[in-house]
Amino acid sequence: MTELSPQAYAFLADVVYRRSHIRLGPDRQAFVAGRLANRLRQLGCTSFDDYCRLLDTPHDDEAEQLIDLISTNHTQFFRELAHFEILARDVLPQVAPRAATSGRGLRVWSAAAASGEEAYSIAIVLAEQPIKLLPHGWTVQASDISRRMLDRCRMGIYEAAKVHLPDPQLLGRHFLRGFGEREGMYRIKPELRRHVGVLPINLFQPRYPLPRGQDVIFCRNVMIYFDTESRQALVDRLFDQLAPGGFLFVGHSESLLDLRHGFRQVGPSVYERPLESASREPAP
Ligand SMILES: C[S@@+](CC[C@H](N)C(=O)[O-])C[C@H]1O[C@@H](n2cnc3c(N)ncnc32)[C@H](O)[C@@H]1O
């Protein structure tokens, strides 16, 4: 494999940081070289310097590929199960009546959704609620920086062996079993799929193409890749994006401990924007 010099690594880490705020520490050189080896071959680059020159030209697509290749997209259905229990048991009874009183559907955002398992797990929880709790319906917005992941989310087709659900009955209610060349796969049923929107969103882009006043935001297992300054900026924006009284879920290994914020912690990695709180920034 061609060698990744410290200069080329510093350049790549800078491109990744400027685009995604993912911070690649000094110990990630071998990891990055490994992840990019095939890409260099595909592009006919004979060295990492060649590859850096390609990125140095205004070549948007390649920076996107780079981020895609070095980012971790691991996810699963009902990952960190306690969050889905808290959603159903504690959060929905508070946010659903407020949405209903405002005459609108409930809005949930799965930010950094990867291939969609998180968004569909939330959708399953919502679909299982009595209609009277959500009389104006509901939507789950799935977003990610990776278009490749979002294509998988949009398809909603998953390997059967990886679909682990807390109750086996949910399988028949929300998934279709694949036959023939789709043997061994499950597809999300269209009636669940139609509640889930899919949008490319970089969490650091200037504006989110979503209404303010989200009732619940899941932003899990992505902040671990960001530095404190970026996490602070992100948490401030998520606060503004939530309706007063809305809830933010972050990953179990993430916390807002070292950040300044107006949230109230209500559970393990679960935060509430207090009802009486004002937005920090006026709506754009
Ligand atoms: C480990 S997955 C988390 C998936 C899911 N939230 C979960 O907890 O299972 C992290 C995702 O964050 C996405 N990501 C990384 N940087 C991002 C950014 N700046 N904006 C939006 N998504 C980003 C990656 O593409 C990846 O799909």
PDBQT file of the ligand as one rigid body, heavy atoms in Angstrom, charges set to zero:
ROOT
HETATM    1  C1  LIG A 301     -22.555   5.696  14.145  1.00  0.00    +0.000 C 
HETATM    2  S1  LIG A 301     -23.766   6.386  13.068  1.00  0.00    +0.000 S 
HETATM    3  C2  LIG A 301     -25.105   6.665  14.191  1.00  0.00    +0.000 C 
HETATM    4  C3  LIG A 301     -26.419   6.116  13.682  1.00  0.00    +0.000 C 
HETATM    5  C4  LIG A 301     -27.583   6.198  14.668  1.00  0.00    +0.000 C 
HETATM    6  N1  LIG A 301     -27.831   7.551  15.101  1.00  0.00    +0.000 N 
HETATM    7  C5  LIG A 301     -27.354   5.301  15.864  1.00  0.00    +0.000 C 
HETATM    8  O1  LIG A 301     -27.122   5.788  16.965  1.00  0.00    +0.000 OA
HETATM    9  O2  LIG A 301     -27.385   4.078  15.696  1.00  0.00    +0.000 OA
HETATM   10  C6  LIG A 301     -23.110   8.045  12.821  1.00  0.00    +0.000 C 
HETATM   11  C7  LIG A 301     -23.659   8.736  11.582  1.00  0.00    +0.000 C 
HETATM   12  O3  LIG A 301     -23.328  10.124  11.663  1.00  0.00    +0.000 OA
HETATM   13  C8  LIG A 301     -23.170  10.611  10.345  1.00  0.00    +0.000 C 
HETATM   14  N2  LIG A 301     -22.468  11.899  10.395  1.00  0.00    +0.000 N 
HETATM   15  C9  LIG A 301     -21.161  12.141  10.680  1.00  0.00    +0.000 A 
HETATM   16  N3  LIG A 301     -20.910  13.456  10.615  1.00  0.00    +0.000 NA
HETATM   17  C10 LIG A 301     -22.077  14.069  10.305  1.00  0.00    +0.000 A 
HETATM   18  C11 LIG A 301     -22.457  15.414  10.107  1.00  0.00    +0.000 A 
HETATM   19  N4  LIG A 301     -21.579  16.413  10.206  1.00  0.00    +0.000 N 
HETATM   20  N5  LIG A 301     -23.744  15.686   9.789  1.00  0.00    +0.000 NA
HETATM   21  C12 LIG A 301     -24.652  14.679   9.678  1.00  0.00    +0.000 A 
HETATM   22  N6  LIG A 301     -24.351  13.379   9.855  1.00  0.00    +0.000 NA
HETATM   23  C13 LIG A 301     -23.076  13.074  10.168  1.00  0.00    +0.000 A 
HETATM   24  C14 LIG A 301     -22.399   9.486   9.656  1.00  0.00    +0.000 C 
HETATM   25  O4  LIG A 301     -22.554   9.551   8.249  1.00  0.00    +0.000 OA
HETATM   26  C15 LIG A 301     -23.050   8.236  10.267  1.00  0.00    +0.000 C 
HETATM   27  O5  LIG A 301     -24.058   7.706   9.448  1.00  0.00    +0.000 OA
ENDROOT
TORSDOF 0
